[in-house]
Amino acid sequence: ACTNEEKSEMFYKAFFPPDSAAAAPPLHVEHPEAAWQFDNFSNKQIDHAIGHINPAKATRPDSIPNVVIKECRSLLLPFLGPLFQATITLRYYPAKWACTETLILWKLGKTDYSSPSSWCPIVLSDGLACLLNSCMAEELTTMCEQHKLLPSHHFG
């Protein structure tokens, strides 16, 4: 690959392989009764998720940096709960939160950078979106374990 277009195409194929042909989901499905009633995230849950944020991890340029979320947690907590509650209640996930940017950086110590395996994709996401997703994942994991919805051999 010599031109930027050729290099771009090579990276795209290497880092974003085509989706496998998945069957369309059935249109009419009877879902079982809910195993639990979702409650909005408490400040304690959000604070716990903030505690697990890596302040050095980069976010998208138009996002609140993780270090700011972590260092200003006491100021942000009263606002994050209602924000996340509105997101869930209104079933509105901002399009900006769903956007990511992928940077392609070279791996140190490689002698040949003509191969895509010598490069590393770095994904930048929105900091608030990552925090909400972290809260949601923790809630789902906890509730699935409490209600014994996971197979006994399932770990992680």
RASUL-V32133 format. One record per residue. RES is the residue in one letter. PHI is phi as a letter, one per 40 degrees, with the letter a starting at -180 (none if undefined). Layout:
res: {RES | RES}
phi: {PHI | PHI}
This chain:
res: {A | C | T | N | E | E | K | S | E | M | F | Y | K | A | F | F | P | P | D | S | A | A | A | A | P | P | L | H | V | E | H | P | E | A | A | W | Q | F | D | N | F | S | N | K | Q | I | D | H | A | I | G | H | I | N | P | A | K | A | T | R | P | D | S | I | P | N | V | V | I | K | E | C | R | S | L | L | L | P | F | L | G | P | L | F | Q | A | T | I | T | L | R | Y | Y | P | A | K | W | A | C | T | E | T | L | I | L | W | K | L | G | K | T | D | Y | S | S | P | S | S | W | C | P | I | V | L | S | D | G | L | A | C | L | L | N | S | C | M | A | E | E | L | T | T | M | C | E | Q | H | K | L | L | P | S | H | H | F | G}
phi: {none | b | c | c | c | c | c | c | c | c | c | d | c | c | c | b | c | c | c | c | c | c | c | c | c | c | c | b | b | c | c | c | c | d | c | a | c | c | b | c | c | c | d | c | c | c | c | c | c | c | c | c | c | c | c | c | c | c | b | d | d | c | b | c | c | d | c | c | d | c | c | b | d | c | c | c | d | c | c | c | d | c | c | c | c | c | d | c | c | c | f | b | b | d | d | c | c | c | c | b | b | b | c | b | b | c | c | c | g | c | c | b | c | c | b | d | c | c | b | b | c | b | c | b | b | c | c | c | c | c | c | c | c | c | c | c | c | c | c | c | c | c | c | c | c | c | c | f | c | b | d | c | c | c | b | g}
